[in-house]
Amino acid sequence: QVRLVESGGGLVQAGGSLRLSCAPTEITFRIGTMAWYRQAPGNQRELVATITRDYNTDYADSVKGRFTISRDSAENTVYLQMNSLKSEDTAVYYCNARYGLGYQYAAWGQGTQVTVSS
């Protein structure tokens, strides 16, 4: 079973930037698409951004133009650069990765808190 560990969360003022990182604790399976999700209090978990093994990316409309997802496939690490942060970006951010021969399994991180003060 793959476990993911996120880092980089914290408290930032509106308009500021943060960079999140996520990597597996051990690499025993091939990693496929990686993604970031977030969950604000009282809300459902929502998809923020995805990146495939071929580096194709997709973003939620609410973060387009402000967030950038990237990956280092050699290290199976995924990043989320967050710029021009808004108070509505406040949430726990979770890393997700598909793995296995057919990428049929999903791994999650424990989450990292991002708080944007207005």
Secondary structure, 3 states (H helix, E strand, C coil): CCCEEEECCEEEECCCCEEEEEEECCCCCCEEEEEEEEECCCCCCEEEEEECCCCCEEECCCCCCCEEEEEECCCCEEEEEECCCCHHHCEEEEEEEEECCCCCEEEEECCEEEEEEC
